[in-house]
Structure formats: C-alpha cells, structure tokens
C-alpha cells in the first residue's frame, strides 16, 4: 500500500510542488518509505494496533456528518482555509448545506492585540521576551464568539479555527495539532504568522513571539480541552490528513508512558555546524551545508509518532505530560507537573567550528527577566571527537573581568579577534568525558566534537559574548549579549577550581556478572544526575519511581524490555525514555563488544525543588 502519510519527519512534510516551503533544515524523503533503517532512525514510531488511525478528508467528513454540529479547533499554523475547502467540497458533493463560522472573524483588532502582547515580546531586534500571562480568550471579542450560534435551514454547523471551543462547551470537538518544528518551517516560508497577527515579520521576531506568547497561551488552552476532544487530527501530510479518536490516542499514550518511548528528532544547520550526523545518519540528505543540532529530546519542540495499518499520526510531546505526567515523572510529578525537566540534544562540530563563548542565566535572573521556572544548567558528554577536539570551560586563573569585557567589546566594535585562551581555559576532549556547565559558567564546545548536551529543559537562553567574528548562515552577524552575560558570569570558576569542580570524575558504584554502573557526578547546582551503564550481556534495574532519559553511547544496539511492554530495540546514538511507571527494565546488549548507556535522571532531593511553582493561565 502506498501511504501518502509516510513522509520522513526529520524534515518538513509538505506538497512537493511547494519548493519555497523547504527552506534550510527541511528535507523530503520518498513517500513510499515503509521500513525502518538499520541503525539510527529519524522516524521512530509507536504501534497502536490495527484500525486506530484513519486517513483522508473523506473519512473525517463522514464522522462530522454524523454529529451535525462540530467545532474544529487547533494550534496556530494550521492551514484553516485548506481544511475548510477540502471538507466543504465533500459536503457539497453530498448536497449538504453547511453554515461555517470562522474564529478569525472574532479576533480583536490587530492593534489591540499588539498592545496586549507588547509587555511580553520586548523591543524589536532583541532576542528574548518574557512568558505571557494572557489567555486565549483575551485575543477574541467575546460577543462575536457568542453570536456563532446555529441558524435554521442548514444541515451542518461548523465553527473552525483556533479558539473554536471557546464558543460553546458541549459541542463535539476536533483538534488539529502539529509539532513546533513544522510550525517553524511554515513561519519561515511565509505560509503562516503568529496568533492574532497578519504581519509577516522576520523569522527571529516570529519565533520570539511564538515562544513567549503563542505557545504559552495555546498550550494552556489545549490542556484545558483535554477532556473535551473527540478527534485529534494531523495535517502535515501534504494533500491529506490523518486522524484518530481521542480514546485511542489516550490509550496509546498511556501504554508508552508505562513502557518506553522515543520522540521524533529533528535537525538544523548552524554557523558552526559539522558533518558527523550527515555521515552517520544516512537518511539525512547530503546536500545540506552542515548540521549543527539534533533536537533529540528538546520536548517543547518534539513530536511523538504513532502508527496503525501503516498510517502515521504525530502529536506534540506536551500531550504525554498533560495526560500522563505522573506516569512519566513518578516521584517528581508534583514538582515539575506538566513540564518535562531534562533535555538531550546533539551539538555537531565535526569539521565545523567552535560554538560561541557563552554562558546561561542564573536561576533568579531567568525567572525575573524571562518568566521561566528553571534555568539552563547544562553538561557536555563527548559522544565522539577527533584527536584535536577541545572544550572551553571556566576562566583562566587571576582573570581580570574588566579587561575581559573590554576585549570583548573592542572585538565587537572593531571586528578584531580575541585570544580567548588568555581568559578562558581550553581542555582536551576525550570520548565519554562529561564537562559540567552549571548556570553562569563561561563555556563553548570546540571544533571536531559530537557533544551530547544533557541539560535542564530551557534551551534558548544563551548569552553569547564572542562568536569568532563569523556571520550566521544568513550572512548576518549573530546577536552578541555581553551585558546579559556580565550580569551572570561567575568569575570564581577559574584556575584549579575548574578541573576539580567542572569535569566529572566517574565512580564505579555497582557491578555484577557482565555489567558495571558508573556514577558521573554532576555539579551541586544541577538538579539531575548522570549514570553510565556498561553492559556485556544484560542487566535489570527497577525505576524506583524515577524517570530516566537514556542513550546508547557505545555499541550497535540494545534491547529494552520493561515490566509493562514488549521488547524494543534502540541503536547507537538514539535517545529513549524509561518512564517512572515502567517499574523495571532490562537492557540487553545486542551487538559485539561492550554496550555503554548514558542515563540522566532527577536527583531525589535538591534545593531548587522547593522554589518551583508553575502557574497555569487556563
């Protein structure tokens, strides 16, 4: 069977004639791909069983006809006109008279919306805003929504568009959703804009508004709809769509949140990007200039794929947390609630360049300035590297902060290079090293590394101080944030303290027949910890009510079998999650030689836990 909903998800899935949609970082693989590759798979799926996913507008229209009155709601970025036209054509062929109500007609004036969001998006040209406190209803004229009531003489009454469920609470609801990478592709291509706006701004400005306003508002809103949705739909598949009944999706989510799962990764090029991922992941097109990032598990922007009868359906990761956060996080669910707290991603600098010299904000700073709850405490795990690879970390002994700042500012003004090693330490990188980067620490990954970045989830709050005088891929200078950086830098992390406190020293903590458990201690500021399991044959562990984010960092493949599921095979460099509710798991080495598996998990206790408060604006 040739399934139109079988396009590779590492990249944008759109009509082949829309070449302007496929900007950098978006690739289209053959529609007829039906089997997973050997090795790293950019298209991981979770089977639902037969008859769970439906395909096409015809089948969705048939369901709508049985309801007579429906609301079709969804995320910003959905192409509402396309959906309405496709459905209306089917209804017309059946001589059905339809009254359509469009929520965009009830939006407040754009000038009013601009004034509403202005406190949260900062000045034009700035990199960051602050998380909004707005609700979706604030964007609409309530009277106009209330007027969208049935009229005599129509066979069907359909409210369509973002916010449709605001009209009335007891109407069957269809929800269209998409992962954030697809939304960004559409924004970059000029196909869609921000919530409540017809303005096509720069990609950076639209992303900033999306991150600090749209996504906050719409995630809170759709979480409030979880118990009302009858149908979920996915329109990433060109001229068709796939859809699933809510009860079937919820059952699939419940199953993987008690077993094991892997999100769909996606990939982006960058100014310093390298060639490792292109070489080692054959599914990725070779014509891309480089690949800098793999969003292995940056969950605000990842999706999860389900499969039934060869049809695919993707849901943004946050639905797993909305519906099953206790199963996923276990003992820490009450602390982090619906926010998954750990991030995995690749930084590929093989035959590329150095990352910028940078730091991340203190906890108090990220809360006060940007409205975040936790900050960007990171580590660099060296998955692979060349002999000359290095990591820049911590300050040189006896650094003069005033002199360092003057050198940075002079470089920016006069376009002159800085001898960075006069100020920042450079450390040789070796495979399986773990470098610790608590907030406020100066750092950078040097060229010829493949870094597995293990971090708390925040991921956009990087204060660049020096970027090696290079432009971005667009030919323009990348933003430099010296003021922000110097409000946060910890100059006590210098000299001998750096190797003592910021380079993890592995400790063997347990072993048995054919396995060892190594502890790679993190910094006291990190609320998560890291273990490495080294396995000759097999080993079994209990989850003890904790969630683990894992990756095979040496070896070819491992099989994972939990107490609640079937055996799943993961390959080298693939990220997967063992939820707390899995109860226990067995790892079986499926290749020659020793298998090494990295596991990141939340510490049992940490001072930051008592300060965390997530305030929903539902």
N, C-alpha and C positions, 0 to 999 in steps of 0.2 A: 504494500500500500504506500503510495506517495502521500506523505502528510505535509500539508502546507504549513503546519505549526511545528516544523522541525528545523529551525534555523539556529545556527550556533549563537549562544547567548553571551560569549565573551565580548560581543560587539553588538552594534545596533541592528535590529531586525526590522527592516523596512522594505518598501517596494523597490525592486531592482532598478526601476527607471528613475528613482529619485536620488541621483548621484550627489546632489548638493547636501543631502542628509548625512552622507557618510563622510564626516569630517575626520580629522586625525584621531586615531584610537578606536575607530569603529570599523569592523570588518564583517563581511558577509560570506559565510561558507555555504556549500551546496545544500539545497533544501532537502535532498534525499538522504542526508546522513542519518543512519539508523542504528549504528553500533558504536559503543564506547571504544575509544582507542586503548591500546596497551600503554600503561604509564599515565602520567598526569592528564586528567580530563577536565577541560574547561566547561563541561556541560553536565555536571553531576545531577542525577535525578533520583527521586524517591517514589517508589511504586505504590499506587493506591489500590491496585486490583482492577478487574475489568468493569467497564461501564460507568466509570466515575466522572470522566471529563468528556464534555460534548464540544463539537466543533461547528462553527459557522453561524451566520446571522439567521439562517432559516430555522434552525432548531431553537435559538433563543426567541425568535419571533413567535414560534408556536407556543412556547411557555407563556409569553406575555399575553397572548390571545386568551389563554385560559384564566387570566387574572382580571382582565378588562381595565383595571386601573393600577398603574405602577409608577414608581419613582426610580429613575436611573441616575444615580449619584456617582461620584468618583473624585479622583485626585486631579489637581491641576496638571496640565499637559496632555490630558485625554482629548482626542480629536472629536469633539461632540458633533460637529456638523457631519462628519463622515459616518458616525454611528447612526445618527438620525436619518440621514439619506438612505443608508443601507436598509434599515428597518422599515422606513416609510415605503420604499419600493416594494417590499414584500407585502405589506398591508394593502397597498394599492392593487396589487395583482389579485388579492382576495376580496376586493371591493369593500374594504373596511374603512370607515370614516374615522379619522384619528384627530383628536384635539391635542396638539403639542404645546407645552408650556416650557419656556427656556429660562433657566435661572439667571442667565447673564442679563436678561431684561430687568431683573430686580436688584442688580448691583447698585450700590451708591455711586454717585458721580465720582469719576476718577480723581478729581481734585480733592474731594473729601477723603478718599482712600489714601491718597498720597500724604495728606496731613496726618491721618491716623497712624501710618506706619513710620513716619519720619523719625520719631524718637528711637526707633529700633534698627535703622539701617545706616546711621552715621552719615558723614559727608560724602558726596560723590568722590570716587577715587580712593577712599580709604578701604582697607582690606576687611575690617570686621564691623559688625554691629553688636546688638545685644538681643538676647532671646525675648520675643514679644510676650505680652500678657493678653493680647487680643484673642477673641473668639471668632469663629467663622460667622456667626450671626451679626457681628459688628460690621461686616462688609456689605450687608444687604439692607434694603428698605423692607422692614417687616410687613408693612401694609401691602406692598406689591406681592410679596410671597403669599400672604394670607388670601389674596384675591385669586390665586391659582386653584380654583375650585371647579368641579365638573359642571358641564353645560349640557342641556338636553340636545338630543339629535346626533350624538357621537357614539360610535361603538367602543372606542378606546380613549382613555385619558392618560397621558403620559407627561410627567414632569421630568425634564432632562437637564443635566449639568451639575457642576459642583454646588453642593448645598441643597439638592433636591429634597433630601429627607427633612429639611427644616420646615417644609410646607405642612406636613401632617405626619403624625407618629404611627398611625395604624394602617399604612398602605404598604403592600409588598415592595420590597426594596432590592434593586440590583446595584452592586457596587463595582465600578471599574477602577482597577489599580495598576500600578507599574513600579518597578524598582527605580531608584533615583538615577542610576546611570543612563537609563533610557530617557528619562525626563531631561537630563542634561544634554543628551545628544539632540533632542528636539529643540531645546532652547538655543544651543549653539548654531543650529541650522536655520534659525529664524522661523520655525514652524509654530512654536508656542511661546507665550510670555508668562509673566508672573501672575499670581492670583489678583484679580481685580484690576488688571492693567492691560492696555492695548499697546503699550510702549515697548519697542524692541531696543533694549539697551545693550551695553557691552556684555560679553559672557561673564565677566567678573562681577559686574553690578547685579546681573540677574541671579547669579549663584548666591551672592551675599544676601539678597532679599529673600531668596528661596530658603536658605539655611536658617536665617534668623526670624523670618516671618511665616512664609508659606508652609514649610514643613512642620513647624511648631503648631500652627493653627490646625492644619489638616490632619496631623497625627492625633492630636487630642480629639478632634471631631470624629474621625473614623473609629477611634477606640470607643467613643460613646455609642456608636452604631452597632457594635459587635453582636448584640443580641437581637438586632432587628433585621439583619441582612438575610435575604433568601437565596440570592445568587451572587457569586463572585465572577467577574469576567476579566479577561486579559486580551488587550488589543495590540500586542507587539508583533503580530504575525502578518503584517502586510495587509492583504485584502480580506483576511478572515479574522476570526477571533476564536478563543477557547473559553469555555465557562464551566462552572462546577457548582453544584448545590452546596449551600453553607454547611449542612450537616456532614457531607462527605469530606469537605475540606477540613472541618474541625476534627473529624476522626483521624484524618491523615496527619494533621499537626500533633494531635495527642499521641499518636503512635511514635513519631520520630522524636518527640520530646521525652520519651521513656526508653529510647533505644540509642541511636546515634544519627547524626546528620552532618551534612556539608553544604554550605551556602555556595551559590554560583559566584566564582571570582570574575573580576573584570580588570582591564589593563589600560594603562595610559602612558603615552610618551612624555618626556620631560627634558629640560635643558641639560641635565647631567646624565640622562638615561643610558642604559647599556644594552648588551647583546645576549646575556645569559638566558633570559626567558625565551627569546626568539630561537635560540639554538636548542634548548632542552624541551621546549613545548612545541612540537611540530604543527599543531593545529593553528598556531598564530602565524599570520601572513608575514612573509619575509620583507615585503616592500616597505614596512614601517621603518622610519629613520632610527628609532630605538624604542625600547620600553623601559620606563623608569619605575613604575609602580605596578604591583598586582594587588588589587583590593581583595586579599584573601578572605579576610573577615573584618571589614570595617562596616559593622552591621547597619548603621544608618543609611548605607548606600548599597547594600547587598540584597539579592532576592534568593528565594528558595524554590527549586523546581520540583514539580510533581508530574508523574506520568501515569497514564491509563490508556490501554489499547493503542499505544504509540503516540497518543496525543499528549502535548505538554501544556502545563499551566504553571505560571510563575506568580508568586506572592511576595511582596516585600517582607523582609525579615521581621519587622516590628510586630506582625500578626502573631508570630510564635510567642512573643513576650506578652502581648495583650491577652492571649488565650491560655497560655501555659507557663507563665513566668515562674510559678512555684516549682513546677516540674523541672524547669531548666536550671534555676539558680539554687533550689533547695534551701539550705540554711541561710543564705544571703538574700532570699527573695524579698523579705521585709525591708531590707536596707536599700537595695537598688531598684526595687519594684519592677517597672516595665523597661528599664534601661539596661541593656547588656553591657557589662563594665570592661570587658577585655577585647583588645584589638590585635589581629595578626595582619601584617602586610609585608610584601617584598619591596626592597629598595635595590634596584639593579644598576650597579655602576661598572659592570664588566666592560672593558674597552670604552668606558664612558668618562665622566668627570667626577669631581668631588661635589658632594652636597654643599649648600651654603654653610657658612659658620653661623650658628643659630643657638637659640635657647627657647624654652617654653615657660609659660607664666606660672607664678606662684599660685597656690590654691586660693588665697584671698583675692588676688588680682583677677583671676579668671572669673570668679564669682562677682566681684564688684564691677568689672569693666564689661563683661560679655554675657553675664547671666547664666554661666554654666555651673554645674553642681560639683563635678570632679575635674581635676586638671590632667595635663598631658604628661604623666610620668612614664618614661619610655625605657626600653632596653634595646640593644642591638645584639642579636645572636647571629654569628657568622656561619651561614649555611655552606658557603663556598667562597673561595677567594684565590687570587693569584699570589705569587711569592712576594710581590712588592706592595700588597694591599695594606692599608692602614686605617685607623680611626683617630680622629681628632677629638680629644676629651680632656676637659679640665684645663685650668690655667697653668702657665709656667710659674715657677717659684718667684716670689717677690714681684709679681706683676704690678704695674702702676696703672690703675683704672683710668686715670685722666689721660695718660699717654696713649693707652689702647683706644680710647674713644677718639682722641684727636687723629690717630692714624686711620681709623675707620671713616671719619667724616672727611678727612683730606682725600682719601681714596674716592669717596663718592663725588666730591666736588671736582676733583681734578682728573678722575679716571686713571688713577695710578695704582699699581698693585701693592698689596700689603704683604710683608713677610710674616705670615700668620704664625709660624713656629717661634717667632720672638715672643709671642703672647699666649699661644695655646699649645698644649702638649700633643704630640703625634705618637701613637702607639702602633706597633706592628700588629696586624690582624692575622689570626690563625683559625682554621676551621674549628667550629664548636666553642670558640670564645664567647663569653657573654659580657658585654660592656653595659654598665648601669648609668642611666641618664635621668635621675630624679629632676623634677622641675627646677628651673633656674640654673641648670648646668650648661656651660658652653660645650658645643659638640658639633661633629659633622662626620659623615661616612666618607672615606676617601675612595678614589677610583679602584676598580678591579675587585669589588666585593659583591656578593649577593647576600644582603642583610635580611634576615627575618626580624622585622621590627615587632617586638612584643611590648604592648603598651596598654595603659588605660585607654578607654574608647575615644576621648576627644582627639581630633586629628587635623584641624585647620589652624591651630593657634601656634604658629611657628614665627618667631621674631628673627628675621634674617638680619645679620649685621654686615656680612661680607659675602659676595657671590662671585668672586674671582673675575670680575669685570666682564662677564659674559651676558649676552641677551637671552631672553626666553626663546622658545621655538617660533614665536611670532615676530622675532627680531627686535622686540622692545625690551627695555630694562625691566627686570623683575623688581617688585617692591622691596625696599630696604627699610627696616623698622628699628633703627638704632635707639630712638627714645624709649619705645616699649621695652627693648632688651635691657637697657641700663636701669630701668626701674625694677628689674627682676634678677639680674645676674648675681650669683653667689660667688664672690671673689675669695671666699675661704676655701673653695675647692681648687687648690693649687698645690704644686710641688709634690712631695711624697704622699700626701693625703689621697691623691687621685688614684694611684695604683692600689693603695690599701683599701679604699672605700668604694671605688667605682669600677673595679674589674673583679668580677665574681670568681671566687676560688672554689671549685667543685669539691664536695664532700661525699664520700660513699656512706650512705645511711642504712642501706639494707641490701641483702643479696640472698640468692637461693640457687638451686640447681639450674644453671643456664641463664641467669639474669642478675642484673645489678640495678639498684636505684641510686642515682646521684642527685644530690641537692645542689643547685646552683643559686646560692643565696642572693636575693635582691637587696636593695637599699632599704633602710628603715622607713623612708618616705613612701616606698611602693606598697600599695595595699594588696598586691598579688605576689605570688612566689613562682619559682620555676624548678621543675624536676626534669631529669633526663633518664629514661628507661633504656637500658641496654640489654637486648634480648637475643639469645642464641636460638631458643626454641619457642617457649610460650611462658606467659605469666598471667596470673589473675589478681585483680585488686577489687576491693569494694570502693564505691564512690564516697561513702561516709557522709552523704548528704551534700556533697560539693560538686560543682560543675568543673569540668576540665576541657580546656582548648588544647588540641594536640596536633602534632605534625610529625611525619616520618622524615627525619633529617639525615639519616644514613641507611642504606639498604634499598631494595627494589620495591617491596610490597609487604604489608602486614594485613592479616585478617583480624577484624574486631567482632567479638560476639558478646552481647550484653545479656543480662538475665531476662530481658523482655523482648528480644528481637532475634532476627536471623543474622547469619554471618555476613559482614560487609568487608570488602577488600579496599584498602586505601594504598595509593602508590607514593613514591618518593615526592616530597615537597607539597603534598596535598594536606590541607588543613581540615580537621574534623572536630566535632564536639561530642563529648560524653556528658549528657545532662545528669544532674544530680539524681533524677528519678530512675536512671538506668539501673541503679542498685549495685551492680557489679559488672565487670567487663574483663574479658580475656583477650590478650594480644598475642597473636601467633605470627612468628616470622615466616614469611612465605618465600624468601629469597636466600641466595647463598650469602655466607658471611653474617656478621652481626647486624642486627637492626637497632637503630637508635631513634627514640621517640621523645620529642620535647613535649612537656605538659606544663601549661600555665594555669594557675588556679588562684582563687581568692584566699587570702590568709584568714585564719579562724577569727582573729581579732586584729583591729587596727584603730588608732585614734581617730582617723577620718570618719569612721562609720557613724559615730555619734553626732557628727556635724552635717550629715547628708539629709537633705529634705527636698523631695521632688513635689512641686506644686503644679498640679494639672489645672488647665484653664477651661476644662469642659464645663 
